[in-house]
């Protein structure tokens, strides 16, 4: 009888261990892991207009060129782009952060509107072009 108990308890431990290992294998191989996030901002441009002191309309535009980079343009309707800079961004729908080494601008995208909060200028609403 003692030999049977020892064999049974050893097999029980082995069965529990195999069950645990099987659980990890089946959970770890889920097809959900193959889902890749898409960044639907690539190839889009967003613009906002404002009045300049000389009654000339100005604008700020963001053009998203890759999954992590965008081009910021500042310009006027008469003179075109006056200044531009490549910036980094992260997009976790609907939240967006556009940043460089000096400043971070936080916002949300809802449909064809992007609302960005600038530290000094407040909220600007951009429209998808």
Secondary structure, 3 states (H helix, E strand, C coil): CHHHHHHHHHHHHHHHHHHHHHHHHHHHCCHHHHCCCCCCCCCCEEEEEEECCCCCEEEEEEEECCCCEEEEEEEECCCEEEEEEEEEEEEECCEEEEECCCCEEEEEEECCEEEEEECCCEEEEEEEC
